[in-house]
């Protein structure tokens, strides 16, 4: 099946239609937006039997992984729909007037409103959860934005099937069909045209640093700049403290081996760097990790270009001075597969070689051996922004190393204690973001209902009559949402204004 790139004219038409649909959709009540998202979720569940085989054929992911991901996608739509109705994301704030003050204090009421048409770029490694009906699309719809999805070429047919499901949901609810528009494009020009178009108001992207940064720069260079929320590369360092390793070296090695090799290492939270103090406990951990990794069979990667990149970056890292391979899977290497590999290097060499700090997307991790805690902190300071940082240690060890913890806090969006970074829970308390180059804006998350806020902006209403205000800001609080009224968080109606 062929999928032709959208032309410049087709992209312009798509944005014009999306803008017109946005004018209608933004006025829908929260309940109507939530109904759309719930209907999409229901239709995805009904269509699973058709979706899974096509996605498996296009991505080389097995049925179990795809079924799990589709369930996550459905849960995202349903939970973000609930969050949409809950209205907390609107961040409604009310400061009532006070005529006793001189000058008179005005009545001020602020809430978030939708930005406008959002461009969502499908992710290569998540054909469901981060693509056509994935988290960015769900957040944008919850915020009241229309959406244009550019399908990822690696799973274009799957994307088409999901897009048809979304269209079916819109039709069933008698909503404008152009609230959601789906296009294809393999060339960079398609993405460039989408971001440059004057009616585009925001972008959601999950992918490589090169791709995300290019789109971010395009968005910033526009006559009217727009936010580009790009989630990009991360090595997700794991810091191994000696006390915990002495207690649980075998269990920790098993847990990390599974995390490193899960789904051919094709997760943005894959632990790509392990950092420990060079002593007997680290040596024992290394031996256990070697045994675990050697028995993991290579797995065919998502598509040839990702496999090619993995082998090129892996080989480049292994050719650096002082880098030694300590474990590879005991299977014949295949250029389309991700060969599980653990290498090691001394901290001094790591600190002097920026190439070793870069992500190798796949089943590869580098064990950095430090002479002491001070050198471990130097390694932490040398790292760029990350989605996650993990600390494996006893409570006492972690308590006694505030400098290490503070350094990691400055560089990561999520701090994991005695666990692994893979497995990103969809919850309001989750933060899936981090300082550049992990993302282009560390203040926002790409997972969890807080992500809705990315596609909205604040508007303040000053001295408006109550009946003319949006429901979220009216005295009687007809939506029954949480609001901050005169510095108090409450669901209660606003009292009468002072005379």
N, C-alpha and C positions, 0 to 999 in steps of 0.2 A: 504494500500500500504506500503510495507516494503522498508526501505532504509538502506543498509548495510554500516558499517564503511569502509572507504578506508584502504587498507592494506599498510604496509610500502613499498612494491614493487610498488603498484599503485601510491603512493605519489611520489616516486622517478621518476617513468615514467612521471607523470604529470609535475614535475619540469623540467625534461629533455626536454619535448615537449614545455613547456612554454618558456624555455630559447632559444630554436631554433626559435620559433615564434617571440620572442623579437628581435632577430638579424635582422629580416625582418621589423617588425613593427616600430622599433625605427628610421628607415630611411625614413619612410613615411612622406610626407610633412604635415604641420599642417592642410591643407584643407582636406586631406584624413582621418586623425584622426577624424576631426569634422564631416565628412560625415558618418563615422561609428556611432558616437554617435547620430547624427540626425536620422539615419536609425533605431537604437535601439528604440529611442523615438517614432518614427512613428509606429513601430511594437507593442510597448507596448500599444499605444493608440488603435490600431486595436484589440488587444487581451483583452481589458478591460473586456468585457462581460464574458470571460472565467476565468479571473484572480480573479475578485472580489468575486464570490461565494466560490471559493476554499479557498481564504485567510480568508474570514469570518468564514468558517467552522473550520479552523485550529487555529484561533487567538481569537475568540469571539468578534472581533471588528465589528462594524456595517458597513453596506454598504456605508453610507454617509462618515464616517471617512476614509474608505479604498479608496473610489473614490477620496477624497481630497488628500490623501497621494500619490495615483498613479499619479494624476495631478502634484503634487510637484516633483515626481521622473522624470516625463517627462520634466518638466521645468528645473530641474537640468541638465539633459543631454543636452538639447538644449542651455541653457545659458552657460554651461561650454564649449560646442562646439564653441560658439561664442567667448568666452574668449580664447580658444585655438588658434583660427585664429588671434585674436587681438594681441597675442604675448607679451603682457605686462608682463605676468608671467615669460617669458624667462629671464627677467632682464638683457637685453643686455647692455653692457657697453664697451665703446671704448675710449682709450687714445692713440692718434696718436704719432708717433715717433717725436723726436726733436733732430736733429743732431747738433744743435748749443750748446747743453749742453755737459759738460764733467764730467763723461763719458756720451756717447750718450744715450739719453732716448729711450728705446725700444718701439715698437708698441705693445700695449696690448689690447686684446679683450676678453671679458668674457661673458658667457651665461650659462643657465642651460640646462643640458641634462638628459634624463631619467635614473633612477637607475637600472631597470631590473624587473624581475618578482615580483609582489606584491601579498601577501596573504591578502584577505579580509574575515573577519569573519562576517557573517550575524548577525544582531541585533534581539533580541527577540521581542522588542516592535514596530519595524518598518519593516514589511515584504517587503515593497517596497523601501522606501526612504533611509534606512540605511542597506540595504541587497544586494541582488544579482546584481541588476542594480542601486544601490543607489549611494550616494555621493562619497564614497571611490573608487568604481569601475569607476565612471565617471571621477574623478580627475586623477586616474592612467592612464586611456586610453588617456586623454587629454595630459598627460605628456609624452606619448609614451611608457608606460610600458605594458607588458602583465600582465594578471590578473588570479589568481586562487581564486575562491570563495569557502569557506566552508559554506555550507548551515546551517542555524540554525535549530536544530531538531524540534523546536516548529512550524515551517511552512515549512517543507521539501518539500511538494508537490508543494506549491506556488513557492518555490525557483526553483524547477525543471522546472516548466512552464516558468518562467522568463528566466532561462538559455537557454531553447530551443528557445526562442525569440531572444536572443543575438546570438546564433549560426545561426539562420535563417538570421539575418542581415549580419553576416560575410560571409555567403555563397552567399548572393545576391550581395555583393561587391567583390566577388572573393578574399577575404583576407584569410590568413592562419587561419584555424578554432581553432588552439591552442593559438591564441591571448587571448582567454577566455576559461578557464577550470573550471568545476563545480564538486565538490565532496561532500560526506556526511561524517558525523562523530558525534557520541554522546559521545565518550570517550575523555578524556583529551589527551590521547596519540596521537590522530589524529592531534590535534592542535599543540602538542609538536613536532611531526615529521615535520609538515609543516614549523614551525618557525626555527627548527634546520637545515633544509636542506641547504647545502652550496650554492645552486643556488637561494635561496630566498634572496631578496635584501631589502624588507621593508614589514611592516605589518600595516593594518588598522583594528581597533577593536572598537566596541561600546558595552558596557555591564557593568558588575559588577566590582568593585574595585579588588575583589579577582581574577577574571579571567584575567583582564587587567594587573594587576601587575605580575601574574604568567607568562604571555606571554612576558612581558617586561623583566623580569629576565632571561628568556630563551634566548631572543635575545641578551642580554648583556653578557651572559656567553659563547656564541659561540666563536670559535677561531677567527672568523672575525665578530665582533658585527654588528648588523643592527638596524636601527630605528624601534621602535614599537610605532605607533601613536595610543594610546588607550584613548578613552573617557570613563570615569568611573563615579563614584558617585558624587553627588552634592546636597546640601540641599537648595541652592538658597535663602539665607536669604532676608527677606523684613523688612526694618527699617521704622517704623511708627512714624513720628514726630508729636507732639501734635497739632500744629497750623492747619495743613492740616486735621487732624482727626476731629477737632472741626467744620471745614467747611463741610466736605464731608464723615462723618463716614459711613452712610448708603450705599452710592455709592461705597466706597472703599471696604466695607465688601462684597457687592454683587460681585464685580469684582474679589476679591481674592477667594471667595467661588467657583466661576466658575473655576478659574485657578487651585485650589487645587483638585477639583473633576473631572476635564475634563478627559475623556477617562480612568476612574478608576484610575486617578493619575499616569498613566504609561508613564510619560514623564521625561526625564533627567533634564528638567528645572522646574519641579514641585516645588512650594514654600513650603518647608518643615519646615521652621522656620520663625516666625513673631516676631519682637522685638519692644516693645513700652515702653513708660514711664507710670508707674502705676498711673493714675489719672482719672478724670471723663470722659474725651474724650476717653480714652482707654476702659473704662468700657462700654461706649455707643457702641463703635465699636465692642467689644466682644459680646454684646447682639445681635446686628444686624447679626454678623457672625454666631452666634448660630442658629438664625432663618433660615438663608439661608442654612446652612449645614444640618439641621435636615430634610429638605424637599427633599434632593437629594437621590434618591434610590441607593442602592448598585448595582454594576455592576460586572458581571462575569469577572475575570481577564484573562490575555492572556493564561495562562496554569497553572495547579495545583501547580507546583513548585514555581512559582512567588506568587501565592496566599498563599501558605504555608509560604514562607519567609515573606510576608507582615504581616500575623497574628502573627508570632513568634516575629518579630522585634517590631511591634506595642505593643503587650502584654508586652514585656520586657521593653519598654519605659514607659508604663503606670504603671508598678510596682515599678518604682523608687521613692525614697523619695521626697515628696513635689509636685509630678506630679498629677494633677487633670484633669479629663475629664470634659470639659465644653459643648461639643456638640457631639452627634452621630446621624446618620440618624435614623429616627424612623421606622426602618424596622427590621425584624428578621434577625439575623446574619447567614451567610452561609459561610462555609469554603472555597468555591471557589470564593467568591466575595470580593471586596474591600469595607469595611464598612467605609463611610466617618466619620472621627474623628478629633476633635480639642481638644487638651489638653493645659494646662497652667502650668507654673512653675515660681518661682521667680528667678531672675538673679543669685543670690548668689548660689542657688542650681545648676543651669545650669552650672555655671563656675566651680563648683567642681565635675561635673559628665560628663566625656567625652562621655559616652554612649549616652547621650541626644543630642550630636552634630552630631550623625551619621544619614545617610539617612534611612528613612523608605519608601521604594518604593511602592507607592500607595496613597490612599486618606487619608493622615495623615499630620497634621501640628501642631507644638508646638508654643504656644504664650508665649514668654519670657517677664516677667514684670520687668522693671528696675526702680530703685528709681529716677534716674536722667540721664542727657545726659552723664555724666562721666561713669556711669555704663554701659550705652548703648555702649560706645566706648570700654569698657573692654570686653563686649560680642563679639563685632566685632573682637577684637584682638585675642580672643580665638578660632575663627573659622579657619578651614583649607581652602585650596584652593577651589574655587568655579567656576562653569561656569558663574554664574550671581550673582549680588547683586542689590537689588532694594531699592530706597529711595523714600518714600512717604512724601512729605513735600512742603511747600510754597517756593517760590524762596528765600525769606528772610531767612527762617530757614536753607535751604541748604547752602546759602552763609555764614551764621554765624557759620557753623560747619565744617570747613575745615579738622579738625583732623579726624572726622568720615569719610568724603569722601576719604581722603588720605589712611586711614586704609582699607577701602573697595576696593580701587583701587589696593592695594597690594595683595588682596586676590581673586580677580575676573577678569574674562576675558571680561565681559560685565556689564556695569552699567546702570540700568534702572531707569528712573525718572518718577514717577507718572503713572506707568503702571504695567504690570505683566510680569514675565519672560517667561511664556509659549507663543508659537508662535514665531518661529525662522525664520526670513525672509531670503530667499536665495538671497543674494546680496553681491557685492564686499566689501561693508562697514561693513558686519557682521563679528563678531568674535565669533565663537563657540568653545571655548577652555578656559583654565584657569590653574592656578598653581596647582600642585599636591596636593591632589589626584583627582582633577577634570579631569585632563589629564596627560599624561606622558611628554608632551612638550608644555608648555604654549605659545610658539612662533607661533604656527600654529593653523589654524582653520579647523574644520571638515565640515563647511557649508560655501558656497560661493566659487567663483572661485579662491580665494587666496589659497584654499586647494590643488590646483594642485602642488604648490611648495613643498609639503611634499615629493613627489615622484620623485624629480629631484635634481641634485647636480651641482655646478658650475665647469666649465672648462675654463681655460685661454689659449688663443692662442697667443704666443709671436713671433713677426716678421714673420708672415705668409704672403705669397703672396695672394693678393686679390682673385684670381680665385680659390684658394684652400680652402678658408674659407667657413664655413657654410653660407647659405643665410642670416641668421639673423645678421651676422657680416660683410657682404660685404659692400664695400664703397657705392654702389648704392642703398642699402637698398631695394632689390627686394620684400621683404615681406611687405614693407611699414608699419613697426611697430615702436612704440615709443622706442627710445634708448637714453642712456646718453652718449653723445659724447663730450669729453673734458669738462666734468662737466655741460653740457647743455642738457636738455631733448628736443629731437627733432625727427622729422620724416625725416628730410632733409638728402640727401646723404652726405657722408664724402668728404671733399675737397681733393685736391691732397696733398700727403705727402710733408713736407718740404724737399728741396733738400740738 
